[in-house]
């Protein structure tokens, strides 16, 4: 992805996940934005975005952060919102093992509080350790926590899987976490 496309992708992420009001955009309750309106408002705010650029961002984003509806008239972020949206995802049986990547500097807090969504709507988890390591690296020296997802599910915690295969839940209490031995 070229530098300009990366900048535009970050802009799309800002607008669709965190601050649609920065360009005067309104998302519907499920986080969808009208593509034509998004493009119009982006241009009014100095961002040269077209449908073909949006298509390239959606197709080439390595984390598959964005999706179009079937006729490409709407676009939304698949997960990672810090604003209230209902992704309308059905609860699902999680895999036997889920992973959460974080940085070592957060471990003591997590031991006491568990995994909290913070400024996001959900705690994010992956079904593979490699992805969790990559996520943890963004915040410092990575560490991967294993989530006892089956036990959580049996204890009535809800799990959702986003369109880009990120597992979501509201909170992971400490007793459902396995910390690596150091």
C-alpha positions as a Markdown table, in Angstrom:
| # | Residue | x | y | z |
|---|---|---|---|---|
| 1 | Unk | 0.0 | 0.0 | 0.0 |
| 2 | Unk | 1.5 | 3.4 | -1.0 |
| 3 | Unk | 2.0 | 6.2 | 1.6 |
| 4 | Unk | -1.0 | 8.2 | 0.3 |
| 5 | Unk | -3.3 | 5.2 | 0.5 |
| 6 | Unk | -2.0 | 4.4 | 4.1 |
| 7 | Unk | -2.9 | 8.0 | 5.1 |
| 8 | Unk | -6.3 | 7.8 | 3.5 |
| 9 | Unk | -6.9 | 4.4 | 5.2 |
| 10 | Unk | -6.1 | 5.9 | 8.6 |
| 11 | Unk | -8.5 | 8.8 | 7.8 |
| 12 | Unk | -11.2 | 6.3 | 6.9 |
| 13 | Unk | -10.5 | 4.4 | 10.2 |
| 14 | Unk | -10.7 | 7.7 | 12.2 |
| 15 | Unk | -14.1 | 8.6 | 10.6 |
| 16 | Unk | -15.7 | 5.2 | 10.6 |
| 17 | Unk | -14.4 | 3.9 | 14.0 |
| 18 | Unk | -14.0 | 6.9 | 16.1 |
| 19 | Unk | -15.1 | 10.4 | 14.9 |
| 20 | Unk | -17.5 | 10.6 | 12.1 |
| 21 | Unk | -18.4 | 14.1 | 13.3 |
| 22 | Unk | -14.9 | 15.3 | 12.2 |
| 23 | Unk | -16.3 | 15.6 | 8.7 |
| 24 | Unk | -19.9 | 16.0 | 9.7 |
| 25 | Unk | -20.8 | 12.4 | 8.8 |
| 26 | Unk | -23.7 | 10.5 | 10.4 |
| 27 | Unk | -23.4 | 6.7 | 10.8 |
| 28 | Unk | -26.5 | 4.6 | 11.1 |
| 29 | Unk | -27.1 | 2.5 | 14.2 |
| 30 | Unk | -25.1 | -0.4 | 12.7 |
| 31 | Unk | -22.1 | 1.8 | 11.8 |
| 32 | Unk | -22.8 | 2.1 | 8.1 |
| 33 | Unk | -22.1 | 5.3 | 6.2 |
| 34 | Unk | -23.6 | 6.2 | 2.7 |
| 35 | Unk | -20.5 | 5.9 | 0.4 |
| 36 | Unk | -21.5 | 8.9 | -1.7 |
| 37 | Unk | -22.0 | 11.1 | 1.3 |
| 38 | Unk | -18.7 | 9.9 | 2.8 |
| 39 | Unk | -16.9 | 10.8 | -0.4 |
| 40 | Unk | -18.6 | 14.2 | -0.6 |
| 41 | Unk | -17.8 | 15.1 | 3.0 |
| 42 | Unk | -14.2 | 13.8 | 2.8 |
| 43 | Unk | -13.6 | 16.0 | -0.3 |
| 44 | Unk | -15.1 | 19.0 | 1.5 |
| 45 | Unk | -12.5 | 18.3 | 4.2 |
| 46 | Unk | -9.5 | 18.1 | 1.9 |
| 47 | Unk | -9.4 | 14.4 | 1.4 |
| 48 | Unk | -9.4 | 13.2 | -2.3 |
| 49 | Unk | -11.3 | 10.0 | -1.9 |
| 50 | Unk | -13.2 | 8.2 | -4.7 |
| 51 | Unk | -15.1 | 5.0 | -4.9 |
| 52 | Unk | -12.1 | 3.3 | -6.5 |
| 53 | Unk | -9.9 | 4.5 | -3.7 |
| 54 | Unk | -12.3 | 3.2 | -1.1 |
| 55 | Unk | -12.5 | -0.1 | -2.9 |
| 56 | Unk | -8.7 | -0.4 | -2.9 |
| 57 | Unk | -8.6 | 0.5 | 0.9 |
| 58 | Unk | -11.2 | -2.2 | 1.6 |
| 59 | Unk | -9.5 | -4.8 | -0.5 |
| 60 | Unk | -5.9 | -4.2 | 0.5 |
| 61 | Unk | -6.3 | -3.4 | 4.2 |
| 62 | Unk | -4.3 | -6.3 | 5.8 |
| 63 | Unk | -6.6 | -6.4 | 8.8 |
| 64 | Unk | -9.7 | -6.2 | 6.7 |
| 65 | Unk | -11.0 | -3.4 | 8.9 |
| 66 | Unk | -13.7 | -2.2 | 6.5 |
| 67 | Unk | -16.5 | -3.7 | 4.5 |
| 68 | Unk | -19.1 | -2.6 | 1.9 |
| 69 | Unk | -22.7 | -3.7 | 1.9 |
| 70 | Unk | -23.7 | -5.9 | -1.1 |
| 71 | Unk | -24.2 | -3.1 | -3.6 |
| 72 | Unk | -21.3 | -1.0 | -2.3 |
| 73 | Unk | -23.6 | 1.9 | -1.5 |
| 74 | Unk | -22.6 | 1.8 | 2.2 |
| 75 | Unk | -19.3 | 1.3 | 4.0 |
| 76 | Unk | -18.4 | 0.6 | 7.7 |
| 77 | Unk | -15.6 | -0.5 | 10.0 |
| 78 | Unk | -15.9 | -4.2 | 10.9 |
| 79 | Unk | -14.9 | -3.6 | 14.6 |
| 80 | Unk | -12.7 | -1.4 | 16.8 |
| 81 | Unk | -15.2 | 1.3 | 17.4 |
| 82 | Unk | -14.8 | 3.8 | 20.2 |
| 83 | Unk | -18.3 | 5.1 | 19.4 |
| 84 | Unk | -21.6 | 3.3 | 20.1 |
| 85 | Unk | -22.6 | 1.1 | 17.1 |
| 86 | Unk | -24.5 | -2.1 | 16.9 |
| 87 | Unk | -22.6 | -4.3 | 14.5 |
| 88 | Unk | -25.6 | -6.7 | 14.6 |
| 89 | Unk | -23.4 | -9.7 | 15.1 |
| 90 | Unk | -25.1 | -12.9 | 16.4 |
| 91 | Unk | -23.6 | -14.4 | 19.6 |
| 92 | Unk | -21.4 | -17.4 | 18.6 |
| 93 | Unk | -19.7 | -20.4 | 20.3 |
| 94 | Unk | -16.1 | -19.4 | 20.5 |
| 95 | Unk | -13.2 | -21.7 | 19.5 |
| 96 | Unk | -11.6 | -23.7 | 22.3 |
| 97 | Unk | -8.8 | -21.2 | 22.5 |
| 98 | Unk | -8.6 | -17.5 | 21.9 |
| 99 | Unk | -5.6 | -15.1 | 22.3 |
| 100 | Unk | -5.1 | -11.5 | 23.2 |
| 101 | Unk | -2.0 | -9.6 | 22.4 |
| 102 | Unk | -0.8 | -6.9 | 24.7 |
| 103 | Unk | 2.4 | -5.4 | 26.0 |
| 104 | Unk | 4.3 | -6.5 | 29.1 |
| 105 | Unk | 3.7 | -3.1 | 30.7 |
| 106 | Unk | 0.0 | -3.8 | 31.0 |
| 107 | Unk | 0.2 | -7.3 | 32.6 |
| 108 | Unk | 0.0 | -6.2 | 36.2 |
| 109 | Unk | -3.2 | -4.1 | 35.5 |
| 110 | Unk | -4.7 | -7.0 | 33.6 |
| 111 | Unk | -3.9 | -9.5 | 36.4 |
| 112 | Unk | -6.1 | -7.3 | 38.7 |
| 113 | Unk | -8.8 | -6.0 | 36.3 |
| 114 | Unk | -9.0 | -8.6 | 33.5 |
| 115 | Unk | -9.3 | -7.4 | 29.9 |
| 116 | Unk | -11.5 | -4.4 | 29.6 |
| 117 | Unk | -12.6 | -2.7 | 26.5 |
| 118 | Unk | -11.2 | 0.7 | 27.5 |
| 119 | Unk | -12.2 | 3.3 | 25.0 |
| 120 | Unk | -13.5 | 0.6 | 22.6 |
| 121 | Unk | -16.8 | -1.2 | 22.5 |
| 122 | Unk | -15.3 | -4.7 | 22.9 |
| 123 | Unk | -12.2 | -6.6 | 24.0 |
| 124 | Unk | -10.6 | -7.9 | 20.8 |
| 125 | Unk | -9.2 | -11.5 | 20.6 |
| 126 | Unk | -7.8 | -13.7 | 17.8 |
| 127 | Unk | -8.0 | -17.4 | 17.2 |
| 128 | Unk | -4.2 | -17.6 | 16.5 |
| 129 | Unk | -1.1 | -16.6 | 18.5 |
| 130 | Unk | 0.7 | -15.0 | 15.5 |
| 131 | Unk | -2.0 | -12.3 | 15.1 |
| 132 | Unk | -2.0 | -11.7 | 18.9 |
| 133 | Unk | 1.8 | -11.2 | 18.9 |
| 134 | Unk | 1.4 | -8.6 | 16.1 |
| 135 | Unk | -1.2 | -6.8 | 18.1 |
| 136 | Unk | 0.9 | -6.8 | 21.2 |
| 137 | Unk | 3.9 | -5.4 | 19.3 |
| 138 | Unk | 2.0 | -2.2 | 18.6 |
| 139 | Unk | 2.1 | -1.3 | 22.3 |
| 140 | Unk | 5.6 | -2.4 | 23.3 |
| 141 | Unk | 7.2 | -5.7 | 24.2 |
| 142 | Unk | 4.5 | -8.2 | 23.2 |
| 143 | Unk | 3.0 | -10.8 | 25.4 |
| 144 | Unk | 0.1 | -13.2 | 24.5 |
| 145 | Unk | -2.6 | -14.1 | 26.9 |
| 146 | Unk | -4.7 | -17.2 | 26.4 |
| 147 | Unk | -8.4 | -16.8 | 27.1 |
| 148 | Unk | -10.4 | -19.7 | 28.6 |
| 149 | Unk | -13.2 | -19.1 | 26.1 |
| 150 | Unk | -15.1 | -22.3 | 26.6 |
| 151 | Unk | -15.3 | -21.7 | 30.3 |
| 152 | Unk | -16.4 | -18.1 | 29.7 |
| 153 | Unk | -19.1 | -19.2 | 27.2 |
| 154 | Unk | -20.3 | -21.9 | 29.7 |
| 155 | Unk | -20.6 | -19.1 | 32.3 |
| 156 | Unk | -22.9 | -17.1 | 29.9 |
| 157 | Unk | -20.4 | -14.6 | 28.5 |
| 158 | Unk | -21.3 | -13.7 | 25.0 |
| 159 | Unk | -18.8 | -13.9 | 22.1 |
| 160 | Unk | -19.1 | -12.4 | 18.6 |
| 161 | Unk | -17.0 | -12.8 | 15.5 |
| 162 | Unk | -16.6 | -9.7 | 13.3 |
| 163 | Unk | -16.6 | -9.9 | 9.5 |
| 164 | Unk | -12.8 | -9.9 | 9.6 |
| 165 | Unk | -12.6 | -12.8 | 12.1 |
| 166 | Unk | -11.7 | -10.7 | 15.2 |
| 167 | Unk | -13.4 | -12.2 | 18.2 |
| 168 | Unk | -15.2 | -9.8 | 20.5 |
| 169 | Unk | -16.6 | -9.8 | 24.0 |
| 170 | Unk | -17.4 | -7.1 | 26.5 |
| 171 | Unk | -15.0 | -8.1 | 29.3 |
| 172 | Unk | -12.6 | -11.0 | 30.2 |
| 173 | Unk | -12.3 | -11.4 | 34.0 |
| 174 | Unk | -8.9 | -12.4 | 35.3 |
| 175 | Unk | -9.9 | -15.9 | 36.3 |
| 176 | Unk | -10.4 | -16.7 | 32.6 |
| 177 | Unk | -6.9 | -15.6 | 31.6 |
| 178 | Unk | -3.8 | -17.7 | 31.3 |
| 179 | Unk | -0.6 | -15.6 | 31.7 |
| 180 | Unk | 2.6 | -16.9 | 30.3 |
| 181 | Unk | 5.2 | -18.0 | 32.7 |
| 182 | Unk | 8.1 | -15.6 | 32.8 |
